[in-house]
Amino acid sequence: RAIQTEIYADTPEGMPGNDDGGTLSAWYALSAIGLYPLNGTACYVLTTPLFDRVTIDRPEGVLTIEAA
């Protein structure tokens, strides 16, 4: 959470280091919605999202993540 709230920002200085073609941005987006991809698998770990509720429209149906 500290990395999300203290290092990232919507300013030119808000993207730490080299973004590596979007890798850091993708990590931030996934972690902000409460998902952490397990490297080398098709699995994700659910984590605490930055938002109270996240809704993702997928071809298989809607995925909703709610923070309790």
C-alpha positions in Angstrom: 0.0 0.0 0.0 2.9 2.4 0.8 4.2 2.0 -2.7 0.8 2.7 -4.2 0.1 5.8 -2.1 3.6 7.3 -1.4 5.6 6.6 -4.6 3.1 6.7 -7.5 1.4 10.0 -8.3 -0.3 11.7 -11.3 2.8 13.9 -11.8 5.9 13.5 -14.0 7.8 12.3 -10.9 5.0 9.8 -10.0 6.4 6.9 -12.1 9.4 5.5 -10.3 12.3 4.3 -12.4 12.0 2.9 -16.0 8.5 1.8 -16.7 9.8 -1.1 -18.7 7.2 -0.9 -21.5 4.3 -0.7 -19.2 5.2 -3.4 -16.6 5.1 -1.0 -13.6 1.9 0.6 -14.8 0.3 -2.8 -15.2 1.4 -3.8 -11.7 -0.1 -0.6 -10.3 -3.4 -1.1 -12.2 -3.7 -4.7 -11.1 -2.8 -4.1 -7.5 -5.1 -1.1 -7.3 -8.0 -3.3 -8.2 -6.9 -6.0 -5.8 -5.3 -8.6 -8.1 -1.7 -9.9 -8.0 -0.6 -12.2 -10.9 1.4 -15.3 -10.0 4.3 -15.3 -12.3 4.3 -18.2 -14.8 0.7 -19.2 -14.1 -2.8 -18.1 -15.1 -3.6 -17.6 -11.4 -4.1 -14.4 -9.4 -4.1 -13.7 -5.7 -6.8 -11.5 -4.3 -5.4 -8.5 -2.3 -6.9 -5.4 -0.7 -8.0 -3.0 -3.5 -7.5 0.8 -3.3 -11.2 1.1 -4.0 -14.3 0.1 -2.0 -15.7 -1.7 -5.1 -14.2 -2.7 -8.5 -16.2 -4.0 -11.4 -14.6 -5.6 -14.4 -16.6 -6.6 -17.5 -15.3 -9.8 -19.0 -16.6 -12.0 -21.8 -17.4 -14.7 -19.2 -19.3 -12.3 -17.0 -18.8 -9.5 -14.6 -16.1 -9.8 -11.9 -16.8 -7.6 -8.8 -14.2 -7.1 -6.0 -15.5 -5.5 -2.8 -13.4 -4.4 0.1 -15.0 -5.3 3.4 
